[in-house]
Amino acid sequence: MAVKPIIKLPDEKILRQKSVPLKTVDEEARKLFDDMLSTMYDAPGIGLAAIQIGVPRRQVVIDLAREGEDPKPLFLANPEIIWSSEARSDYEEGCLSIPEFFEMVERPSEVKVRYLDRKGEPHEIHANGVMATCLQHEIDHLNGVLFIDYISKLKRDRVLKKFLKADKLGKL
């Protein structure tokens, strides 16, 4: 399990790519899951999409276990939201690809997601709270969408400008 570099703003060319579905969950996909999990834990974070390490495949890892709790990793291949509630919730979101920036984002408060596990078995998860937010955030990554797309244009432009400047100064 290797820790991979995380793609960060201002590298929108990679982060905005749409990820391709897996034909099967094979050994290559399981190795990618393992590398993603190591990278996410090292960062540290609670979710990571394959595109965030430069691999445009529809794979996501999530682990909401808190410090001191046993890890409970969730491996999702080809995840898709098949239902979302009309009720909405606000959560402060952050992103490993946009470090040290957090903002309130409104999303559906509940979702149902269909996916394949690391063995290729189909599953559905009905989630609310932080898990619902995390699932939506990571699935957005697979579609080339960043959480900053949900905030005002003014705030988004400021964030992009900040990361462009930091990149030019070699601070990323």
Summary of the structure (lengths in Angstrom):
residues: 172
radius of gyration: 15.6
end to end distance: 24.1
largest distance: 46.3
contacts: 511
relative contact order: 0.18
helix: 34%
strand: 31%
